[in-house]
Every structure is written in structure tokens, then in C-alpha cells.
Amino acid sequence: MKFFIAEGNIGSGATREQAEAVVARLREKGWDVAYGLSPNRATEIEEFGKEEHFLDRFADDFMACLDEMGM
């Protein structure tokens, strides 16, 4: 799946630099993520119908990433 992160996903007062740092960290963890505002979407045929599973796993890694980065 392709995920998108922007300042609003991190919290009020977040900067573009912080959002880009989160994107970079999630890429290191193997996620297909980019900076921006766009709906998350399945990109591979085997992902269709399993979006909720991927969203749950991504949310867990996203929150862990924010904790690791002190955000």
C-alpha cells in the first residue's frame, strides 16, 4: 500500500521537516510512504480487500515511530 504523511498527521504545530523525518523513518522500516496529502491506497493486486490489515500494521509502526522520535 501507498501511505501519505503530512504535518496534520503528526499533530498541531508539526513542521514539514518533522513530517519528512517521519516519512524517512517509515521508509527505513519498509513502508511505501511519501510526504503529502492523498488517500492511502492499495497498490498491489494482493493488497485489495486487505487494506484494513495493512492500515492497522502501518498505524502501529507510525505510532511507534512518533514515540521513537519524541513527537
Buried (B, 14 or more C-beta within 10 A) or exposed (E): BBBBBBBEBBEEEBEEEBBBBBBEBBEEEEBEBBBEEEEBEBEEEEBEEEEEEBBEEBEEBBEEBBEEEEE
